[in-house]
Amino acid sequence: MATRRTRTLIAPAALLAVVLTACGGGPDEATGRDEARTPPSRSAASPEAVCVRLITYWAHDQLGPGGGSQSDYQGKGLSDGQNTILLDIVEEAAKERRANGAAAARRLVDSEVRKRCAERYDEGNAGAPSAGWPQ
């Protein structure tokens, strides 16, 4: 009976060891650090780059079919200032789309977002951006 119980306990433990080894669950051979317990590093994007990424994403979302997400600006990860830029650009792009088509509206979004974010974060005068979503 004791032999059977020992085999019953060893089989799951052996399976777990195989799975962890295959998935890289142990320490890294080169550094000796356990990568599974090391938190991922955040990217060191500039405030202007974060502004461009967020506003471009949400502008294209708002201009999409159905008007996009109905979240408020905080739910989108935007600051009040970034939201002001978003609302202005979406309004301009909607007019451009009616006049010249969807491709022209996308070009306007891309160029205006870069311009407005550069102005906003010129010499760091507007402080740090929001943490942002999507990442």
HELIX and SHEET records of a PDB file:
HELIX    1   1 ALA A    2  ALA A   22  1                                  21    
HELIX    2   2 GLU A   35  ARG A   37  5                                   3    
HELIX    3   3 PRO A   47  LEU A   63  1                                  17    
HELIX    4   4 PRO A   65  GLY A   67  5                                   3    
HELIX    5   5 ASP A   80  ASN A  100  1                                  21    
HELIX    6   6 ALA A  102  ARG A  120  1                                  19    
HELIX    7   7 ASP A  122  GLY A  124  5                                   3    
END                                                                             
